[in-house]
Amino acid sequence: MELLSFLTLNQAAGTGGNATFADILALPIFCGFQGFIWLIWCGALIFMIASFVLWVIVLIDAVQREFESDNDRLVWVLIILFTGWIGAAIYYLKFMKKSSK
């Protein structure tokens, strides 16, 4: 299968620059098993971006939040840093969800 090189999607669709969304989806790269793989990659990319955004928001909140002691802040920051999105999700459920009510 040949790659689409650096053509625009309109040129690749072969419609002389007037491609519709349906024409673009009819390209061989979006059909069959390859389309399924594209869907998986796009879903994974969206999940990674959302996880990173959540991680950054939670990390900022953990640094700025008033805890009972500074040790609690340090522990939560380290948990968030070293466990990634899982630690961020736990922190969100434990602290941020309560404060949003």
ZAMARGU-4260 file (C-alpha; in steps of 0.2 Angstrom, whole numbers, plus 5000, padded with zeros to 4 digits):
<rodrens>
0) 5000/5000/5000 | 5007/5017/4995 | 5007/5031/5008 | 4999/5047/5005 | 5015/5057/5005
5) 5012/5076/5009 | 4997/5079/4998 | 4982/5088/5006 | 4967/5078/5009 | 4958/5087/4995
10) 4971/5082/4982 | 4972/5064/4989 | 4953/5062/4987 | 4955/5066/4969 | 4941/5079/4968
15) 4951/5094/4962 | 4951/5102/4979 | 4932/5100/4982 | 4932/5085/4993 | 4918/5082/5006
20) 4920/5074/5022 | 4913/5058/5015 | 4926/5058/5001 | 4940/5060/5013 | 4933/5045/5024
25) 4932/5035/5008 | 4951/5035/5006 | 4959/5018/5008 | 4968/5024/5024 | 4951/5025/5033
30) 4944/5009/5026 | 4943/4991/5034 | 4956/4985/5046 | 4967/5000/5044 | 4953/5011/5048
35) 4950/5001/5064 | 4969/5004/5068 | 4967/5022/5065 | 4952/5023/5077 | 4962/5014/5090
40) 4977/5026/5089 | 4965/5041/5089 | 4956/5035/5104 | 4973/5031/5113 | 4979/5049/5108
45) 4964/5057/5115 | 4966/5047/5131 | 4984/5051/5133 | 4981/5070/5131 | 4966/5070/5143
50) 4977/5060/5156 | 4991/5072/5154 | 4979/5087/5157 | 4971/5079/5172 | 4989/5075/5179
55) 4994/5093/5177 | 4978/5100/5184 | 4979/5089/5199 | 4998/5092/5202 | 4995/5110/5203
60) 4980/5108/5215 | 4991/5097/5226 | 5005/5110/5227 | 4993/5124/5231 | 4980/5115/5242
65) 4981/5118/5261 | 4984/5101/5270 | 4985/5098/5288 | 5004/5096/5287 | 5017/5099/5274
70) 5021/5081/5274 | 5004/5077/5267 | 5007/5089/5253 | 5024/5081/5249 | 5017/5063/5250
75) 5003/5068/5238 | 5014/5077/5226 | 5026/5062/5226 | 5011/5050/5223 | 5005/5060/5209
80) 5022/5062/5201 | 5027/5044/5202 | 5011/5035/5198 | 5005/5046/5184 | 4987/5047/5179
85) 4982/5033/5192 | 4988/5044/5206 | 4980/5059/5198 | 4963/5050/5197 | 4965/5044/5215
90) 4969/5062/5221 | 4954/5069/5211 | 4942/5057/5218 | 4948/5060/5236 | 4950/5079/5236
95) 4945/5088/5221 | 4928/5080/5219 | 4923/5084/5237 | 4928/5102/5235 | 4918/5104/5219
100) 4901/5100/5228
</rodrens>
